[in-house]
Amino acid sequence: MLEVFDKPLADPVQLPLASNLWTSVIIIAVYLLFVLKLGRQLMDKHEALQLRGVLKFYNIGQVLFNTVIFVWGFHLLFVQKPYNLSCMQVLPQDHELKSTERTLAYLYHLNKLLDLMDTIFFVLRKKQRQITFLHVFHHVFMVITSHLLIRFYGFGGHVFLICMFNVLVHMVMYGYYYASSQSQNVQESLWWKKYLTVGQLVQFLMMFLHCMYTVFQPNCSASRGVIYVISSASAFMFVMFSKFYIKTYIRPKQVKSKGKVN
């Protein structure tokens, strides 16, 4: 079974943190060990850290990082137009825009690694309620999946448009994180918080629909394996985030309404 990892890289260009799968596995293992055990044990002996300056820098940096990927990716998709959007395939090695495709996909993978800091900050600030199964699973899944796609499929292709949906949502999400981290009063006044989850649900729906649209294109040779993985993951995430939305924003209102009636 492990013989599959003996296959040559889908893209011969090896880039740091994206060439050897063990790199991501070790990073994830350290992340889980700190988030689920060592970090909590450490913070049990200390007061919660505020980290407002660090979070301000981090969240602004994330907004800018995701904005660069989105603007550059949008330009590639809709101005330079190297893809057929109904059947997107990885650009050949000799394509004039291959380096751009590779760089953007690589930046996206690095961004998924950087996203792991979200949970680290939760631990240091003792925000244990925010470290849910969905939160941890989502971060781990994104790192491993982006690495596996680069390893076996290459940089870009069908997943490129899907990544743009994700980057757009993250631009708004980290803007919210920046505002909410600066003041408790600000956090409570951000009425549009729940719409971040709505945006994520729309993202997963669009990802799924794009996969299904591609599947039904005649004579499309885009990787069916990648399409099935992405569509299955999108459906799973849609269900998980729907449950989170219902639990967080709908059920509390129902309980409150019953309380008023009584």
C-alpha positions as CSV (number, residue, x, y, z in Angstrom):
1,M,0.0,0.0,0.0
2,L,2.8,2.4,0.9
3,E,4.4,1.7,-2.5
4,V,2.3,4.5,-3.9
5,F,4.7,7.0,-2.2
6,D,7.5,5.6,-4.3
7,K,6.0,7.2,-7.4
8,P,7.9,10.2,-8.7
9,L,6.6,13.7,-7.8
10,A,3.8,14.9,-10.0
11,D,5.8,18.1,-10.4
12,P,9.6,17.7,-10.7
13,V,10.2,21.1,-9.0
14,Q,10.7,20.4,-5.3
15,L,9.8,23.2,-3.0
16,P,10.4,23.5,0.8
17,L,7.6,22.0,3.0
18,A,5.8,20.7,-0.1
19,S,8.1,17.9,-1.4
20,N,8.4,15.4,1.4
21,L,5.1,14.3,2.9
22,W,6.9,13.5,6.2
23,T,7.4,17.2,6.7
24,S,3.6,17.8,6.9
25,V,3.1,14.7,9.0
26,I,5.6,15.9,11.5
27,I,4.2,19.4,11.6
28,I,0.7,18.0,12.1
29,A,1.9,15.6,14.8
30,V,3.6,18.4,16.8
31,Y,0.5,20.6,16.3
32,L,-1.9,18.0,17.7
33,L,0.4,17.1,20.6
34,F,0.6,20.8,21.6
35,V,-3.0,21.6,21.0
36,L,-4.5,18.5,22.6
37,K,-2.1,17.9,25.5
38,L,1.2,19.8,26.0
39,G,-0.2,23.3,25.4
40,R,-3.1,22.8,27.8
41,Q,-0.8,21.4,30.5
42,L,1.5,24.4,30.1
43,M,-1.3,26.9,30.3
44,D,-2.8,25.3,33.3
45,K,0.1,26.7,35.2
46,H,-0.1,30.2,33.7
47,E,-2.6,33.0,33.2
48,A,-4.2,33.3,29.8
49,L,-2.1,35.5,27.4
50,Q,-3.8,38.4,25.7
51,L,-1.6,38.5,22.6
52,R,-3.4,41.5,21.2
53,G,-0.3,42.9,19.5
54,V,0.6,39.5,18.1
55,L,-3.0,38.8,16.9
56,K,-3.2,42.2,15.3
57,F,0.0,41.5,13.3
58,Y,-1.0,37.9,12.5
59,N,-4.6,38.7,11.4
60,I,-3.6,41.7,9.2
61,G,-0.8,39.6,7.7
62,Q,-3.4,36.8,6.9
63,V,-5.7,39.3,5.3
64,L,-2.9,40.6,3.1
65,F,-1.5,37.1,2.4
66,N,-4.9,35.8,1.3
67,T,-5.6,39.0,-0.7
68,V,-2.4,38.6,-2.7
69,I,-3.2,35.0,-3.5
70,F,-6.8,36.0,-4.5
71,V,-5.9,39.0,-6.7
72,W,-3.0,37.2,-8.4
73,G,-5.1,34.0,-8.8
74,F,-8.1,36.0,-10.2
75,H,-5.8,37.7,-12.7
76,L,-4.4,34.3,-13.8
77,L,-7.9,32.7,-14.1
78,F,-9.8,35.5,-15.8
79,V,-7.2,37.8,-17.5
80,Q,-4.5,35.4,-18.6
81,K,-7.0,32.6,-19.0
82,P,-4.8,29.5,-19.3
83,Y,-7.7,27.1,-18.2
84,N,-10.9,25.9,-19.6
85,L,-13.0,26.5,-16.4
86,S,-15.3,23.6,-17.2
87,C,-12.4,21.2,-17.4
88,M,-9.4,22.5,-15.5
89,Q,-6.2,20.5,-15.8
90,V,-2.7,21.1,-14.4
91,L,-0.7,23.2,-16.9
92,P,2.1,21.3,-18.7
93,Q,5.7,21.9,-17.5
94,D,6.6,23.9,-20.6
95,H,3.6,26.3,-20.4
96,E,4.5,29.9,-20.2
97,L,2.3,30.4,-17.1
98,K,3.5,27.2,-15.3
99,S,5.7,29.1,-12.8
100,T,2.8,31.3,-11.9
101,E,0.4,28.4,-11.3
102,R,3.1,26.6,-9.3
103,T,3.9,29.6,-7.1
104,L,0.2,30.4,-6.3
105,A,-0.5,26.7,-5.4
106,Y,2.6,26.7,-3.3
107,L,1.6,29.9,-1.5
108,Y,-1.8,28.4,-0.8
109,H,-0.2,25.3,0.8
110,L,2.0,27.5,3.0
111,N,-1.0,29.5,4.0
112,K,-2.7,26.3,5.2
113,L,0.3,25.6,7.4
114,L,0.2,29.2,8.7
115,D,-3.5,28.7,9.5
116,L,-2.5,26.2,12.2
117,M,-1.4,29.2,14.3
118,D,-5.1,29.9,14.9
119,T,-5.4,27.0,17.3
120,I,-2.0,27.7,18.9
121,F,-3.3,31.2,19.8
122,F,-6.5,29.7,21.2
123,V,-4.5,27.5,23.5
124,L,-2.3,30.3,24.7
125,R,-5.4,32.5,25.3
126,K,-7.2,29.6,27.0
127,K,-10.1,29.7,24.6
128,Q,-10.7,26.0,24.9
129,R,-14.4,26.3,23.8
130,Q,-13.2,27.3,20.3
131,I,-10.9,24.3,19.9
132,T,-13.7,22.0,18.6
133,F,-13.3,18.8,16.7
134,L,-14.5,20.6,13.6
135,H,-11.9,23.3,14.0
136,V,-8.9,20.9,14.5
137,F,-10.1,18.4,11.9
138,H,-10.6,21.2,9.3
139,H,-7.0,22.6,9.8
140,V,-5.4,19.1,9.7
141,F,-7.4,18.1,6.7
142,M,-6.5,21.2,4.7
143,V,-2.7,20.8,5.3
144,I,-2.6,17.0,4.5
145,T,-4.9,17.3,1.5
146,S,-3.1,20.3,-0.1
147,H,0.2,18.4,0.3
148,L,-1.2,15.2,-1.1
149,L,-2.6,17.0,-4.1
150,I,0.7,18.6,-4.8
151,R,2.5,15.3,-4.4
152,F,0.3,13.1,-6.6
153,Y,-1.6,15.6,-8.8
154,G,0.7,18.6,-9.2
155,F,0.3,22.4,-8.6
156,G,-3.0,23.9,-9.7
157,G,-5.4,22.4,-12.1
158,H,-9.0,21.6,-11.0
159,V,-8.4,22.6,-7.4
160,F,-7.2,26.1,-8.5
161,L,-10.7,27.7,-8.7
162,I,-11.8,25.8,-5.6
163,C,-8.9,27.4,-3.7
164,M,-10.0,30.8,-4.8
165,F,-13.3,30.3,-3.1
166,N,-11.5,29.4,0.1
167,V,-9.1,32.3,-0.1
168,L,-11.9,34.8,-0.5
169,V,-13.7,33.5,2.6
170,H,-10.5,33.7,4.6
171,M,-9.9,37.3,3.6
172,V,-13.2,38.2,5.3
173,M,-12.7,35.7,8.2
174,Y,-9.3,37.1,9.3
175,G,-10.8,40.6,9.0
176,Y,-13.3,39.5,11.6
177,Y,-10.7,37.9,13.7
178,Y,-8.7,41.1,13.7
179,A,-11.6,43.2,14.9
180,S,-12.8,40.7,17.5
181,S,-9.3,40.2,19.0
182,Q,-8.9,43.9,19.8
183,S,-11.8,44.3,22.2
184,Q,-14.5,42.3,23.8
185,N,-17.0,45.1,23.1
186,V,-16.1,45.0,19.5
187,Q,-16.5,41.2,19.4
188,E,-20.0,41.4,20.8
189,S,-21.1,44.1,18.4
190,L,-20.0,42.2,15.2
191,W,-23.5,41.1,14.1
192,W,-22.2,39.6,10.9
193,K,-20.2,36.9,12.7
194,K,-22.7,34.2,11.7
195,Y,-22.4,35.1,8.1
196,L,-18.8,33.9,8.1
197,T,-20.2,30.4,8.6
198,V,-22.8,31.1,5.8
199,G,-19.9,32.1,3.6
200,Q,-18.1,28.9,4.3
201,L,-21.2,26.9,3.6
202,V,-21.6,28.7,0.2
203,Q,-17.9,28.0,-0.4
204,F,-18.3,24.2,0.1
205,L,-21.5,24.2,-2.0
206,M,-19.7,26.0,-4.9
207,M,-16.8,23.6,-4.6
208,F,-19.2,20.6,-4.9
209,L,-21.1,22.1,-7.8
210,H,-18.0,22.9,-9.7
211,C,-16.8,19.2,-9.3
212,M,-20.2,17.9,-10.4
213,Y,-20.2,20.3,-13.4
214,T,-16.7,19.1,-14.4
215,V,-17.7,15.4,-14.1
216,F,-20.5,15.8,-16.6
217,Q,-18.4,17.5,-19.2
218,P,-18.0,15.2,-22.3
219,N,-14.4,14.4,-23.2
220,C,-12.9,16.1,-20.1
221,S,-9.8,14.3,-18.9
222,A,-9.4,16.2,-15.6
223,S,-8.4,13.7,-12.9
224,R,-11.5,11.9,-11.7
225,G,-9.8,10.9,-8.5
226,V,-9.1,14.5,-7.5
227,I,-12.7,15.5,-8.4
228,Y,-14.2,12.7,-6.3
229,V,-11.9,13.5,-3.3
230,I,-12.8,17.2,-3.5
231,S,-16.5,16.7,-4.0
232,S,-16.7,14.2,-1.1
233,A,-14.7,16.5,1.2
234,S,-16.9,19.4,0.2
235,A,-20.1,17.5,1.0
236,F,-18.6,16.3,4.4
237,M,-17.5,19.8,5.3
238,F,-20.9,21.2,4.3
239,V,-22.7,18.8,6.7
240,M,-20.2,19.5,9.5
241,F,-20.4,23.3,9.2
242,S,-24.2,23.1,8.9
243,K,-24.4,21.3,12.2
244,F,-22.1,23.9,13.7
245,Y,-24.3,26.7,12.4
246,I,-27.5,25.1,13.8
247,K,-25.9,24.4,17.1
248,T,-24.4,27.9,17.4
249,Y,-27.0,30.2,15.9
250,I,-30.3,28.5,15.6
251,R,-30.8,26.4,18.7
252,P,-29.9,29.2,21.2
253,K,-32.6,31.3,19.7
254,Q,-35.1,28.4,20.0
255,V,-34.2,27.9,23.6
256,K,-34.5,31.7,24.3
257,S,-37.9,31.8,22.6
258,K,-39.2,28.9,24.8
259,G,-37.9,30.6,27.9
260,K,-39.8,33.8,27.0
261,V,-43.0,31.8,26.4
262,N,-42.7,30.1,29.8
